[in-house]
Amino acid sequence: MKISAFHTLQHLHEAIQEAFRFNDDHLFAFFMDGKPWSRNAYWSKEDNHPPYVDNAVIGQLGLVRGKSFLYLFDFGDEWKFDV
């Protein structure tokens, strides 16, 4: 799956899930400062904790070349991915 500036963080989540053959069966979040559990985050809708990943358009997040952020999947096991 190709991801562009027009996709959301929800789409990026789905691409990572597919790439690692996860079952998309846990909560997740993207921490834009790279620090787990910081307030600078976008959350899965099931978490009931806005802002949500499906409203976060990648091209509108102020990302620049070389900047990374953290994708954290499964809040129990804490699978961490630098994006």
N, C-alpha and C positions, 0 to 999 in steps of 0.2 A: 504494500500500500504506500503510495506517495502522499506526503503531507506538504501542503503549501501554506502560504500566509493567510489564505481564505478559510482554512480549516480551523476547528476549535481544539482546545485541549482534550475534549472528549474524543475527538477523532484520533489524536495522538495516543491517548490511553488505549483505544481499540487496536491501533497498530502495534503497540508494545505488547499487548495481550496476545495478539496473533503471532508475533515474532517469537515469543517465548513459550507459546502454547499453554498459556494460563487459561483458566476457566472463567475469568471475570466474575469471581464469586466472593470478592472481598471489597471493602471500602478502599479508597485511594485518594491521593491529593497531589498537587503540584506545588512545591514550595519555591517561589520565584527567586528568593535570595539564597537558595541552596541549603538552608538550615531547617532540618526537620522540626516540625511543630511550631514554626514561627507564624506570625500573623499574616505574613505576606504570602498568602496561599489561595489556591482555587481547589474546591472540594467536589467530590462526587455527589450527585443529587441525593443519593440514598443517605448521606450523612446528615442532611438537614442543617447544614452549616454554610451559608453563603459567604463569598461569591462562588458560583458553581462553574464547573469546567465546560459545560455546554454553552455558556454565554461568553467564554473567553476566547475570542478570535486571535489566533497566533500573531497575525500581522498588526494587531492593535496593542500588543503587550509591551512595546518599547524594547524589544530584543535587539541586540547588536551582535555582529560577528564576534565570536570568542566568548560570549556570555553563556554561562551554563545555569541550569536550575535543576531541582531535584524532583523526581517522580517517585513517590513512595506508595507501594502497593501492599495491602494486607497489613493493617495496623497492629496485628499480633506478631507476625513473623518479620515485618518491616523489610520487605524487599526494596532496596534503594537503587535507583538508576540516575546517573548524571546524564542530563539531556543537554 
